């Protein structure tokens, strides 16, 4: 999926399991997370995306749209 040129990069990323081709969260593959863990990861990702858009944009915190 990422191409051969990225295999070395992925090996160096501790949060990626090259054997499973999956990202790791607390030493568990994302595909093995339970529903509550997945909801928590989704919430964290949402607010990190919101914060990133706020940092790089000109909108106020309450006006940020994260539909990208």
mmCIF file of the N, C-alpha and C atoms, coordinates in Angstrom:
data_MODEL
# 
_entry.id   MODEL 
# 
loop_
_atom_site.group_PDB 
_atom_site.id 
_atom_site.type_symbol 
_atom_site.label_atom_id 
_atom_site.label_alt_id 
_atom_site.label_comp_id 
_atom_site.label_asym_id 
_atom_site.label_entity_id 
_atom_site.label_seq_id 
_atom_site.pdbx_PDB_ins_code 
_atom_site.Cartn_x 
_atom_site.Cartn_y 
_atom_site.Cartn_z 
_atom_site.occupancy 
_atom_site.B_iso_or_equiv 
_atom_site.pdbx_formal_charge 
_atom_site.auth_seq_id 
_atom_site.auth_comp_id 
_atom_site.auth_asym_id 
_atom_site.auth_atom_id 
_atom_site.pdbx_PDB_model_num 
ATOM 1   N N  . UNK A 1 1  ? 0.830   -1.193 0.000  1.00 0.00 ? 1  UNK A N  1 
ATOM 2   C CA . UNK A 1 1  ? 0.000   0.000  0.000  1.00 0.00 ? 1  UNK A CA 1 
ATOM 3   C C  . UNK A 1 1  ? 0.869   1.249  0.000  1.00 0.00 ? 1  UNK A C  1 
ATOM 4   N N  . UNK A 1 2  ? 1.876   1.299  0.851  1.00 0.00 ? 2  UNK A N  1 
ATOM 5   C CA . UNK A 1 2  ? 2.724   2.481  0.929  1.00 0.00 ? 2  UNK A CA 1 
ATOM 6   C C  . UNK A 1 2  ? 3.859   2.441  -0.081 1.00 0.00 ? 2  UNK A C  1 
ATOM 7   N N  . UNK A 1 3  ? 4.167   1.278  -0.633 1.00 0.00 ? 3  UNK A N  1 
ATOM 8   C CA . UNK A 1 3  ? 5.271   1.169  -1.569 1.00 0.00 ? 3  UNK A CA 1 
ATOM 9   C C  . UNK A 1 3  ? 6.545   0.753  -0.871 1.00 0.00 ? 3  UNK A C  1 
ATOM 10  N N  . UNK A 1 4  ? 7.430   0.165  -1.640 1.00 0.00 ? 4  UNK A N  1 
ATOM 11  C CA . UNK A 1 4  ? 8.680   -0.359 -1.079 1.00 0.00 ? 4  UNK A CA 1 
ATOM 12  C C  . UNK A 1 4  ? 9.562   0.731  -0.483 1.00 0.00 ? 4  UNK A C  1 
ATOM 13  N N  . UNK A 1 5  ? 9.503   1.923  -1.030 1.00 0.00 ? 5  UNK A N  1 
ATOM 14  C CA . UNK A 1 5  ? 10.358  2.999  -0.526 1.00 0.00 ? 5  UNK A CA 1 
ATOM 15  C C  . UNK A 1 5  ? 9.999   3.408  0.897  1.00 0.00 ? 5  UNK A C  1 
ATOM 16  N N  . UNK A 1 6  ? 8.807   3.053  1.359  1.00 0.00 ? 6  UNK A N  1 
ATOM 17  C CA . UNK A 1 6  ? 8.386   3.438  2.703  1.00 0.00 ? 6  UNK A CA 1 
ATOM 18  C C  . UNK A 1 6  ? 8.531   2.318  3.732  1.00 0.00 ? 6  UNK A C  1 
ATOM 19  N N  . UNK A 1 7  ? 8.947   1.128  3.302  1.00 0.00 ? 7  UNK A N  1 
ATOM 20  C CA . UNK A 1 7  ? 9.070   0.019  4.247  1.00 0.00 ? 7  UNK A CA 1 
ATOM 21  C C  . UNK A 1 7  ? 10.049  0.342  5.373  1.00 0.00 ? 7  UNK A C  1 
ATOM 22  N N  . UNK A 1 8  ? 11.189  0.941  5.048  1.00 0.00 ? 8  UNK A N  1 
ATOM 23  C CA . UNK A 1 8  ? 12.182  1.289  6.061  1.00 0.00 ? 8  UNK A CA 1 
ATOM 24  C C  . UNK A 1 8  ? 11.616  2.339  7.014  1.00 0.00 ? 8  UNK A C  1 
ATOM 25  N N  . UNK A 1 9  ? 10.904  3.305  6.474  1.00 0.00 ? 9  UNK A N  1 
ATOM 26  C CA . UNK A 1 9  ? 10.300  4.340  7.313  1.00 0.00 ? 9  UNK A CA 1 
ATOM 27  C C  . UNK A 1 9  ? 9.312   3.697  8.282  1.00 0.00 ? 9  UNK A C  1 
ATOM 28  N N  . UNK A 1 10 ? 8.482   2.806  7.800  1.00 0.00 ? 10 UNK A N  1 
ATOM 29  C CA . UNK A 1 10 ? 7.487   2.160  8.645  1.00 0.00 ? 10 UNK A CA 1 
ATOM 30  C C  . UNK A 1 10 ? 8.128   1.273  9.704  1.00 0.00 ? 10 UNK A C  1 
ATOM 31  N N  . UNK A 1 11 ? 9.253   0.654  9.381  1.00 0.00 ? 11 UNK A N  1 
ATOM 32  C CA . UNK A 1 11 ? 9.960   -0.162 10.365 1.00 0.00 ? 11 UNK A CA 1 
ATOM 33  C C  . UNK A 1 11 ? 10.447  0.690  11.529 1.00 0.00 ? 11 UNK A C  1 
ATOM 34  N N  . UNK A 1 12 ? 10.779  1.944  11.234 1.00 0.00 ? 12 UNK A N  1 
ATOM 35  C CA . UNK A 1 12 ? 11.299  2.846  12.259 1.00 0.00 ? 12 UNK A CA 1 
ATOM 36  C C  . UNK A 1 12 ? 10.191  3.502  13.082 1.00 0.00 ? 12 UNK A C  1 
ATOM 37  N N  . UNK A 1 13 ? 8.965   3.418  12.629 1.00 0.00 ? 13 UNK A N  1 
ATOM 38  C CA . UNK A 1 13 ? 7.845   3.988  13.370 1.00 0.00 ? 13 UNK A CA 1 
ATOM 39  C C  . UNK A 1 13 ? 7.373   2.938  14.362 1.00 0.00 ? 13 UNK A C  1 
ATOM 40  N N  . UNK A 1 14 ? 7.511   3.216  15.629 1.00 0.00 ? 14 UNK A N  1 
ATOM 41  C CA . UNK A 1 14 ? 7.154   2.247  16.647 1.00 0.00 ? 14 UNK A CA 1 
ATOM 42  C C  . UNK A 1 14 ? 5.657   1.986  16.702 1.00 0.00 ? 14 UNK A C  1 
ATOM 43  N N  . UNK A 1 15 ? 4.859   2.894  16.220 1.00 0.00 ? 15 UNK A N  1 
ATOM 44  C CA . UNK A 1 15 ? 3.417   2.722  16.290 1.00 0.00 ? 15 UNK A CA 1 
ATOM 45  C C  . UNK A 1 15 ? 2.864   1.980  15.082 1.00 0.00 ? 15 UNK A C  1 
ATOM 46  N N  . UNK A 1 16 ? 3.728   1.374  14.265 1.00 0.00 ? 16 UNK A N  1 
ATOM 47  C CA . UNK A 1 16 ? 3.260   0.636  13.100 1.00 0.00 ? 16 UNK A CA 1 
ATOM 48  C C  . UNK A 1 16 ? 3.797   -0.777 13.152 1.00 0.00 ? 16 UNK A C  1 
ATOM 49  N N  . UNK A 1 17 ? 2.915   -1.758 12.994 1.00 0.00 ? 17 UNK A N  1 
ATOM 50  C CA . UNK A 1 17 ? 3.295   -3.163 12.992 1.00 0.00 ? 17 UNK A CA 1 
ATOM 51  C C  . UNK A 1 17 ? 3.410   -3.623 11.547 1.00 0.00 ? 17 UNK A C  1 
ATOM 52  N N  . UNK A 1 18 ? 4.654   -3.761 11.066 1.00 0.00 ? 18 UNK A N  1 
ATOM 53  C CA . UNK A 1 18 ? 4.899   -4.112 9.669  1.00 0.00 ? 18 UNK A CA 1 
ATOM 54  C C  . UNK A 1 18 ? 4.360   -5.498 9.342  1.00 0.00 ? 18 UNK A C  1 
ATOM 55  N N  . UNK A 1 19 ? 4.330   -6.385 10.342 1.00 0.00 ? 19 UNK A N  1 
ATOM 56  C CA . UNK A 1 19 ? 3.807   -7.739 10.126 1.00 0.00 ? 19 UNK A CA 1 
ATOM 57  C C  . UNK A 1 19 ? 2.295   -7.719 9.910  1.00 0.00 ? 19 UNK A C  1 
ATOM 58  N N  . UNK A 1 20 ? 1.600   -6.902 10.645 1.00 0.00 ? 20 UNK A N  1 
ATOM 59  C CA . UNK A 1 20 ? 0.140   -6.823 10.570 1.00 0.00 ? 20 UNK A CA 1 
ATOM 60  C C  . UNK A 1 20 ? -0.347  -5.754 9.596  1.00 0.00 ? 20 UNK A C  1 
ATOM 61  N N  . UNK A 1 21 ? 0.571   -4.890 9.134  1.00 0.00 ? 21 UNK A N  1 
ATOM 62  C CA . UNK A 1 21 ? 0.195   -3.744 8.295  1.00 0.00 ? 21 UNK A CA 1 
ATOM 63  C C  . UNK A 1 21 ? -0.892  -2.918 8.975  1.00 0.00 ? 21 UNK A C  1 
ATOM 64  N N  . UNK A 1 22 ? -0.646  -2.637 10.245 1.00 0.00 ? 22 UNK A N  1 
ATOM 65  C CA . UNK A 1 22 ? -1.638  -1.917 11.038 1.00 0.00 ? 22 UNK A CA 1 
ATOM 66  C C  . UNK A 1 22 ? -0.922  -0.995 12.012 1.00 0.00 ? 22 UNK A C  1 
ATOM 67  N N  . UNK A 1 23 ? -1.567  0.079  12.397 1.00 0.00 ? 23 UNK A N  1 
ATOM 68  C CA . UNK A 1 23 ? -1.025  0.975  13.396 1.00 0.00 ? 23 UNK A CA 1 
ATOM 69  C C  . UNK A 1 23 ? -1.261  0.393  14.781 1.00 0.00 ? 23 UNK A C  1 
ATOM 70  N N  . UNK A 1 24 ? -0.386  0.739  15.702 1.00 0.00 ? 24 UNK A N  1 
ATOM 71  C CA . UNK A 1 24 ? -0.442  0.215  17.052 1.00 0.00 ? 24 UNK A CA 1 
ATOM 72  C C  . UNK A 1 24 ? -0.882  1.311  18.020 1.00 0.00 ? 24 UNK A C  1 
ATOM 73  N N  . UNK A 1 25 ? -1.686  0.927  19.001 1.00 0.00 ? 25 UNK A N  1 
ATOM 74  C CA . UNK A 1 25 ? -2.123  1.815  20.081 1.00 0.00 ? 25 UNK A CA 1 
ATOM 75  C C  . UNK A 1 25 ? -1.953  1.036  21.371 1.00 0.00 ? 25 UNK A C  1 
ATOM 76  N N  . UNK A 1 26 ? -1.069  1.524  22.241 1.00 0.00 ? 26 UNK A N  1 
ATOM 77  C CA . UNK A 1 26 ? -0.803  0.823  23.504 1.00 0.00 ? 26 UNK A CA 1 
ATOM 78  C C  . UNK A 1 26 ? -0.485  -0.654 23.279 1.00 0.00 ? 26 UNK A C  1 
ATOM 79  N N  . UNK A 1 27 ? 0.397   -0.903 22.309 1.00 0.00 ? 27 UNK A N  1 
ATOM 80  C CA . UNK A 1 27 ? 0.854   -2.259 21.968 1.00 0.00 ? 27 UNK A CA 1 
ATOM 81  C C  . UNK A 1 27 ? -0.246  -3.168 21.432 1.00 0.00 ? 27 UNK A C  1 
ATOM 82  N N  . UNK A 1 28 ? -1.335  -2.598 20.929 1.00 0.00 ? 28 UNK A N  1 
ATOM 83  C CA . UNK A 1 28 ? -2.404  -3.362 20.298 1.00 0.00 ? 28 UNK A CA 1 
ATOM 84  C C  . UNK A 1 28 ? -2.616  -2.824 18.889 1.00 0.00 ? 28 UNK A C  1 
ATOM 85  N N  . UNK A 1 29 ? -2.863  -3.730 17.945 1.00 0.00 ? 29 UNK A N  1 
ATOM 86  C CA . UNK A 1 29 ? -3.211  -3.298 16.593 1.00 0.00 ? 29 UNK A CA 1 
ATOM 87  C C  . UNK A 1 29 ? -4.553  -2.592 16.624 1.00 0.00 ? 29 UNK A C  1 
ATOM 88  N N  . UNK A 1 30 ? -4.695  -1.574 15.802 1.00 0.00 ? 30 UNK A N  1 
ATOM 89  C CA . UNK A 1 30 ? -5.959  -0.845 15.742 1.00 0.00 ? 30 UNK A CA 1 
ATOM 90  C C  . UNK A 1 30 ? -7.108  -1.804 15.440 1.00 0.00 ? 30 UNK A C  1 
ATOM 91  N N  . UNK A 1 31 ? -6.864  -2.777 14.591 1.00 0.00 ? 31 UNK A N  1 
ATOM 92  C CA . UNK A 1 31 ? -7.922  -3.733 14.244 1.00 0.00 ? 31 UNK A CA 1 
ATOM 93  C C  . UNK A 1 31 ? -8.349  -4.599 15.430 1.00 0.00 ? 31 UNK A C  1 
ATOM 94  N N  . UNK A 1 32 ? -7.527  -4.660 16.479 1.00 0.00 ? 32 UNK A N  1 
ATOM 95  C CA . UNK A 1 32 ? -7.857  -5.461 17.657 1.00 0.00 ? 32 UNK A CA 1 
ATOM 96  C C  . UNK A 1 32 ? -8.407  -4.634 18.816 1.00 0.00 ? 32 UNK A C  1 
ATOM 97  N N  . UNK A 1 33 ? -8.605  -3.342 18.614 1.00 0.00 ? 33 UNK A N  1 
ATOM 98  C CA . UNK A 1 33 ? -9.156  -2.507 19.670 1.00 0.00 ? 33 UNK A CA 1 
ATOM 99  C C  . UNK A 1 33 ? -10.641 -2.804 19.835 1.00 0.00 ? 33 UNK A C  1 
ATOM 100 N N  . UNK A 1 34 ? -11.127 -2.702 21.068 1.00 0.00 ? 34 UNK A N  1 
ATOM 101 C CA . UNK A 1 34 ? -12.567 -2.884 21.275 1.00 0.00 ? 34 UNK A CA 1 
ATOM 102 C C  . UNK A 1 34 ? -13.292 -1.586 20.928 1.00 0.00 ? 34 UNK A C  1 
ATOM 103 N N  . UNK A 1 35 ? -14.595 -1.605 20.957 1.00 0.00 ? 35 UNK A N  1 
ATOM 104 C CA . UNK A 1 35 ? -15.401 -0.465 20.523 1.00 0.00 ? 35 UNK A CA 1 
ATOM 105 C C  . UNK A 1 35 ? -15.137 0.781  21.355 1.00 0.00 ? 35 UNK A C  1 
ATOM 106 N N  . UNK A 1 36 ? -14.957 0.624  22.662 1.00 0.00 ? 36 UNK A N  1 
ATOM 107 C CA . UNK A 1 36 ? -14.677 1.778  23.524 1.00 0.00 ? 36 UNK A CA 1 
ATOM 108 C C  . UNK A 1 36 ? -13.312 2.380  23.212 1.00 0.00 ? 36 UNK A C  1 
ATOM 109 N N  . UNK A 1 37 ? -12.318 1.543  22.950 1.00 0.00 ? 37 UNK A N  1 
ATOM 110 C CA . UNK A 1 37 ? -10.985 2.048  22.594 1.00 0.00 ? 37 UNK A CA 1 
ATOM 111 C C  . UNK A 1 37 ? -11.037 2.773  21.259 1.00 0.00 ? 37 UNK A C  1 
ATOM 112 N N  . UNK A 1 38 ? -11.798 2.246  20.321 1.00 0.00 ? 38 UNK A N  1 
ATOM 113 C CA . UNK A 1 38 ? -11.921 2.896  19.011 1.00 0.00 ? 38 UNK A CA 1 
ATOM 114 C C  . UNK A 1 38 ? -12.641 4.245  19.136 1.00 0.00 ? 38 UNK A C  1 
ATOM 115 N N  . UNK A 1 39 ? -13.655 4.311  19.984 1.00 0.00 ? 39 UNK A N  1 
ATOM 116 C CA . UNK A 1 39 ? -14.349 5.585  20.207 1.00 0.00 ? 39 UNK A CA 1 
ATOM 117 C C  . UNK A 1 39 ? -13.396 6.618  20.803 1.00 0.00 ? 39 UNK A C  1 
ATOM 118 N N  . UNK A 1 40 ? -12.564 6.172  21.747 1.00 0.00 ? 40 UNK A N  1 
ATOM 119 C CA . UNK A 1 40 ? -11.614 7.086  22.383 1.00 0.00 ? 40 UNK A CA 1 
ATOM 120 C C  . UNK A 1 40 ? -10.589 7.598  21.368 1.00 0.00 ? 40 UNK A C  1 
ATOM 121 N N  . UNK A 1 41 ? -10.064 6.705  20.538 1.00 0.00 ? 41 UNK A N  1 
ATOM 122 C CA . UNK A 1 41 ? -9.102  7.096  19.498 1.00 0.00 ? 41 UNK A CA 1 
ATOM 123 C C  . UNK A 1 41 ? -9.762  8.073  18.525 1.00 0.00 ? 41 UNK A C  1 
ATOM 124 N N  . UNK A 1 42 ? -10.994 7.819  18.159 1.00 0.00 ? 42 UNK A N  1 
ATOM 125 C CA . UNK A 1 42 ? -11.727 8.706  17.262 1.00 0.00 ? 42 UNK A CA 1 
ATOM 126 C C  . UNK A 1 42 ? -11.879 10.099 17.871 1.00 0.00 ? 42 UNK A C  1 
ATOM 127 N N  . UNK A 1 43 ? -12.217 10.157 19.148 1.00 0.00 ? 43 UNK A N  1 
ATOM 128 C CA . UNK A 1 43 ? -12.375 11.444 19.838 1.00 0.00 ? 43 UNK A CA 1 
ATOM 129 C C  . UNK A 1 43 ? -11.051 12.203 19.896 1.00 0.00 ? 43 UNK A C  1 
ATOM 130 N N  . UNK A 1 44 ? -9.983  11.495 20.232 1.00 0.00 ? 44 UNK A N  1 
ATOM 131 C CA . UNK A 1 44 ? -8.654  12.116 20.288 1.00 0.00 ? 44 UNK A CA 1 
ATOM 132 C C  . UNK A 1 44 ? -8.272  12.665 18.919 1.00 0.00 ? 44 UNK A C  1 
ATOM 133 N N  . UNK A 1 45 ? -8.479  11.864 17.872 1.00 0.00 ? 45 UNK A N  1 
ATOM 134 C CA . UNK A 1 45 ? -8.130  12.294 16.511 1.00 0.00 ? 45 UNK A CA 1 
ATOM 135 C C  . UNK A 1 45 ? -8.946  13.514 16.097 1.00 0.00 ? 45 UNK A C  1 
ATOM 136 N N  . UNK A 1 46 ? -10.230 13.507 16.440 1.00 0.00 ? 46 UNK A N  1 
ATOM 137 C CA . UNK A 1 46 ? -11.111 14.632 16.097 1.00 0.00 ? 46 UNK A CA 1 
ATOM 138 C C  . UNK A 1 46 ? -10.596 15.935 16.709 1.00 0.00 ? 46 UNK A C  1 
ATOM 139 N N  . UNK A 1 47 ? -10.259 15.908 18.003 1.00 0.00 ? 47 UNK A N  1 
ATOM 140 C CA . UNK A 1 47 ? -9.833  17.139 18.667 1.00 0.00 ? 47 UNK A CA 1 
ATOM 141 C C  . UNK A 1 47 ? -8.424  17.555 18.269 1.00 0.00 ? 47 UNK A C  1 
ATOM 142 N N  . UNK A 1 48 ? -7.585  16.607 17.928 1.00 0.00 ? 48 UNK A N  1 
ATOM 143 C CA . UNK A 1 48 ? -6.260  16.965 17.400 1.00 0.00 ? 48 UNK A CA 1 
ATOM 144 C C  . UNK A 1 48 ? -6.392  17.629 16.043 1.00 0.00 ? 48 UNK A C  1 
ATOM 145 N N  . UNK A 1 49 ? -7.290  17.099 15.210 1.00 0.00 ? 49 UNK A N  1 
ATOM 146 C CA . UNK A 1 49 ? -7.548  17.706 13.909 1.00 0.00 ? 49 UNK A CA 1 
ATOM 147 C C  . UNK A 1 49 ? -8.110  19.116 14.083 1.00 0.00 ? 49 UNK A C  1 
ATOM 148 N N  . UNK A 1 50 ? -9.036  19.266 15.006 1.00 0.00 ? 50 UNK A N  1 
ATOM 149 C CA . UNK A 1 50 ? -9.623  20.574 15.304 1.00 0.00 ? 50 UNK A CA 1 
ATOM 150 C C  . UNK A 1 50 ? -8.526  21.560 15.728 1.00 0.00 ? 50 UNK A C  1 
ATOM 151 N N  . UNK A 1 51 ? -7.661  21.131 16.638 1.00 0.00 ? 51 UNK A N  1 
ATOM 152 C CA . UNK A 1 51 ? -6.582  21.999 17.121 1.00 0.00 ? 51 UNK A CA 1 
ATOM 153 C C  . UNK A 1 51 ? -5.622  22.363 15.996 1.00 0.00 ? 51 UNK A C  1 
ATOM 154 N N  . UNK A 1 52 ? -5.302  21.408 15.134 1.00 0.00 ? 52 UNK A N  1 
ATOM 155 C CA . UNK A 1 52 ? -4.415  21.689 14.008 1.00 0.00 ? 52 UNK A CA 1 
ATOM 156 C C  . UNK A 1 52 ? -5.028  22.735 13.081 1.00 0.00 ? 52 UNK A C  1 
ATOM 157 N N  . UNK A 1 53 ? -6.300  22.546 12.741 1.00 0.00 ? 53 UNK A N  1 
ATOM 158 C CA . UNK A 1 53 ? -6.976  23.510 11.868 1.00 0.00 ? 53 UNK A CA 1 
ATOM 159 C C  . UNK A 1 53 ? -7.008  24.904 12.505 1.00 0.00 ? 53 UNK A C  1 
ATOM 160 N N  . UNK A 1 54 ? -7.179  24.969 13.806 1.00 0.00 ? 54 UNK A N  1 
ATOM 161 C CA . UNK A 1 54 ? -7.197  26.247 14.518 1.00 0.00 ? 54 UNK A CA 1 
ATOM 162 C C  . UNK A 1 54 ? -5.819  26.908 14.469 1.00 0.00 ? 54 UNK A C  1 
ATOM 163 N N  . UNK A 1 55 ? -4.770  26.115 14.659 1.00 0.00 ? 55 UNK A N  1 
ATOM 164 C CA . UNK A 1 55 ? -3.404  26.648 14.654 1.00 0.00 ? 55 UNK A CA 1 
ATOM 165 C C  . UNK A 1 55 ? -3.027  27.206 13.293 1.00 0.00 ? 55 UNK A C  1 
ATOM 166 N N  . UNK A 1 56 ? -3.361  26.491 12.227 1.00 0.00 ? 56 UNK A N  1 
ATOM 167 C CA . UNK A 1 56 ? -2.922  26.916 10.895 1.00 0.00 ? 56 UNK A CA 1 
ATOM 168 C C  . UNK A 1 56 ? -3.910  27.843 10.200 1.00 0.00 ? 56 UNK A C  1 
ATOM 169 N N  . UNK A 1 57 ? -5.099  28.008 10.768 1.00 0.00 ? 57 UNK A N  1 
ATOM 170 C CA . UNK A 1 57 ? -6.111  28.833 10.120 1.00 0.00 ? 57 UNK A CA 1 
ATOM 171 C C  . UNK A 1 57 ? -6.299  30.180 10.777 1.00 0.00 ? 57 UNK A C  1 
ATOM 172 N N  . UNK A 1 58 ? -7.297  30.882 10.300 1.00 0.00 ? 58 UNK A N  1 
ATOM 173 C CA . UNK A 1 58 ? -7.608  32.218 10.810 1.00 0.00 ? 58 UNK A CA 1 
ATOM 174 C C  . UNK A 1 58 ? -8.923  32.258 11.590 1.00 0.00 ? 58 UNK A C  1 
ATOM 175 N N  . UNK A 1 59 ? -9.593  31.121 11.723 1.00 0.00 ? 59 UNK A N  1 
ATOM 176 C CA . UNK A 1 59 ? -10.886 31.079 12.380 1.00 0.00 ? 59 UNK A CA 1 
ATOM 177 C C  . UNK A 1 59 ? -10.742 31.005 13.898 1.00 0.00 ? 59 UNK A C  1 
ATOM 178 N N  . UNK A 1 60 ? -11.792 31.453 14.585 1.00 0.00 ? 60 UNK A N  1 
ATOM 179 C CA . UNK A 1 60 ? -11.858 31.304 16.036 1.00 0.00 ? 60 UNK A CA 1 
ATOM 180 C C  . UNK A 1 60 ? -12.092 29.828 16.365 1.00 0.00 ? 60 UNK A C  1 
ATOM 181 N N  . UNK A 1 61 ? -11.741 29.422 17.569 1.00 0.00 ? 61 UNK A N  1 
ATOM 182 C CA . UNK A 1 61 ? -11.858 28.033 17.994 1.00 0.00 ? 61 UNK A CA 1 
ATOM 183 C C  . UNK A 1 61 ? -13.260 27.462 17.726 1.00 0.00 ? 61 UNK A C  1 
ATOM 184 N N  . UNK A 1 62 ? -14.282 28.233 18.046 1.00 0.00 ? 62 UNK A N  1 
ATOM 185 C CA . UNK A 1 62 ? -15.656 27.760 17.893 1.00 0.00 ? 62 UNK A CA 1 
ATOM 186 C C  . UNK A 1 62 ? -16.150 27.775 16.446 1.00 0.00 ? 62 UNK A C  1 
ATOM 187 N N  . UNK A 1 63 ? -15.362 28.339 15.543 1.00 0.00 ? 63 UNK A N  1 
ATOM 188 C CA . UNK A 1 63 ? -15.767 28.417 14.135 1.00 0.00 ? 63 UNK A CA 1 
ATOM 189 C C  . UNK A 1 63 ? -15.038 27.417 13.253 1.00 0.00 ? 63 UNK A C  1 
ATOM 190 N N  . UNK A 1 64 ? -14.192 26.601 13.830 1.00 0.00 ? 64 UNK A N  1 
ATOM 191 C CA . UNK A 1 64 ? -13.400 25.625 13.074 1.00 0.00 ? 64 UNK A CA 1 
ATOM 192 C C  . UNK A 1 64 ? -14.316 24.548 12.510 1.00 0.00 ? 64 UNK A C  1 
ATOM 193 N N  . UNK A 1 65 ? -14.124 24.223 11.235 1.00 0.00 ? 65 UNK A N  1 
ATOM 194 C CA . UNK A 1 65 ? -14.813 23.114 10.598 1.00 0.00 ? 65 UNK A CA 1 
ATOM 195 C C  . UNK A 1 65 ? -13.779 22.034 10.310 1.00 0.00 ? 65 UNK A C  1 
ATOM 196 N N  . UNK A 1 66 ? -14.094 20.816 10.693 1.00 0.00 ? 66 UNK A N  1 
ATOM 197 C CA . UNK A 1 66 ? -13.129 19.722 10.460 1.00 0.00 ? 66 UNK A CA 1 
ATOM 198 C C  . UNK A 1 66 ? -13.692 18.700 9.480  1.00 0.00 ? 66 UNK A C  1 
ATOM 199 N N  . UNK A 1 67 ? -14.331 19.186 8.455  1.00 0.00 ? 67 UNK A N  1 
ATOM 200 C CA . UNK A 1 67 ? -14.925 18.318 7.458  1.00 0.00 ? 67 UNK A CA 1 
ATOM 201 C C  . UNK A 1 67 ? -13.997 18.076 6.267  1.00 0.00 ? 67 UNK A C  1 
ATOM 202 N N  . UNK A 1 68 ? -12.701 18.240 6.480  1.00 0.00 ? 68 UNK A N  1 
ATOM 203 C CA . UNK A 1 68 ? -11.756 18.020 5.383  1.00 0.00 ? 68 UNK A CA 1 
ATOM 204 C C  . UNK A 1 68 ? -11.304 16.608 5.341  1.00 0.00 ? 68 UNK A C  1 
# 
